[in-house]
């Protein structure tokens, strides 16, 4: 998926209070991955999340290589920020309206990004500063806080191991990683919250950034453009960009593989009509950032989740931003038009009732057949 591809859409999913791992939100379906291996470090990212309305929210990220969707989640789907370059030696991209981290800080909402090898949110911070930034903490700190040793922040992001320093520990479910490692990571995080003192006021969102390559018979719906920036344009709305200042949209001048090809050239590949006048008005027949992508797996885990509830409202990755903004912001605040109009996922929960602390499901049944391979 490149920066001009439709943004992923959350698939309507059956909501279970039970911890079950499952890009739009898809019912608890085991994710089988197909697709090419990513070549860049920044491609090896994914986003899921744990959120806790009230006191201790957390964002969990199991299973997928996050490229566009990581930026969708953190910057509200801004069209000129497709993939931060700081991890590959480039400039820090600072969207004009900031990231969800900035929005949380402006509203005095506590947050943290828990990581195993590299924190995902580091892409939007100057390289090296995450070593001293108290918002970026190793996974064992999260596990201890979830168990009651200290307090969890109001909003937390929990990253997998991306395998940047050794494949043996990689658990992000990106091909060819063993999916079972990713599921074990999901279970570790969910069970840590489930068995800790914060469970009674927690919501956990688990979401993938990609659909895994499987066919989807549902046509992606249209979406509200996040801003006035069209494919091939940078944040100053020039085409090609008039200025390339570090920290101000420089990413827009490069394609995602780092080749010396401008975003205008990439846009022309998508819409040849743009070649006639690249600096003129954007052709009406060209594709715009007004459509979601194929559906992706999603699941919500919470004692407030409505049992056996299926939501039929279209949601996307910025819906998690809308949830955070609705629950924690004192007034209408957002990063872009996309998250401002996104479904806020509140229909999945019943916060007016006391949380259900019963065990959602029993233990797994023993296998019926012995699948041990023959000698």
HELIX and SHEET records of a PDB file:
HELIX    1   1 UNK A   41  UNK A   43  5                                   3    
HELIX    2   2 UNK A   68  UNK A   75  1                                   8    
HELIX    3   3 UNK A   86  UNK A   88  5                                   3    
HELIX    4   4 UNK A  100  UNK A  106  1                                   7    
HELIX    5   5 UNK A  120  UNK A  124  5                                   5    
HELIX    6   6 UNK A  129  UNK A  131  5                                   3    
HELIX    7   7 UNK A  139  UNK A  146  1                                   8    
HELIX    8   8 UNK A  167  UNK A  169  5                                   3    
HELIX    9   9 UNK A  179  UNK A  194  1                                  16    
HELIX   10  10 UNK A  199  UNK A  201  5                                   3    
HELIX   11  11 UNK A  250  UNK A  253  5                                   4    
HELIX   12  12 UNK A  263  UNK A  270  1                                   8    
HELIX   13  13 UNK A  272  UNK A  277  5                                   6    
HELIX   14  14 UNK A  318  UNK A  328  1                                  11    
HELIX   15  15 UNK A  337  UNK A  341  1                                   5    
HELIX   16  16 UNK A  346  UNK A  348  5                                   3    
SHEET    1   A 3 UNK A 292  UNK A 296  0                                        
SHEET    2   A 3 UNK A   7  UNK A  10  1                                        
SHEET    3   A 3 UNK A 315  UNK A 316 -1                                        
SHEET    1   B 2 UNK A  14  UNK A  15  0                                        
SHEET    2   B 2 UNK A 309  UNK A 310 -1                                        
SHEET    1   C 6 UNK A 136  UNK A 138  0                                        
SHEET    2   C 6 UNK A 111  UNK A 115  1                                        
SHEET    3   C 6 UNK A 155  UNK A 158  1                                        
SHEET    4   C 6 UNK A  49  UNK A  51 -1                                        
SHEET    5   C 6 UNK A 203  UNK A 207 -1                                        
SHEET    6   C 6 UNK A  58  UNK A  60  1                                        
SHEET    1   D 6 UNK A 136  UNK A 138  0                                        
SHEET    2   D 6 UNK A 111  UNK A 115  1                                        
SHEET    3   D 6 UNK A 155  UNK A 158  1                                        
SHEET    4   D 6 UNK A  49  UNK A  51 -1                                        
SHEET    5   D 6 UNK A 203  UNK A 207 -1                                        
SHEET    6   D 6 UNK A 298  UNK A 302 -1                                        
END                                                                             
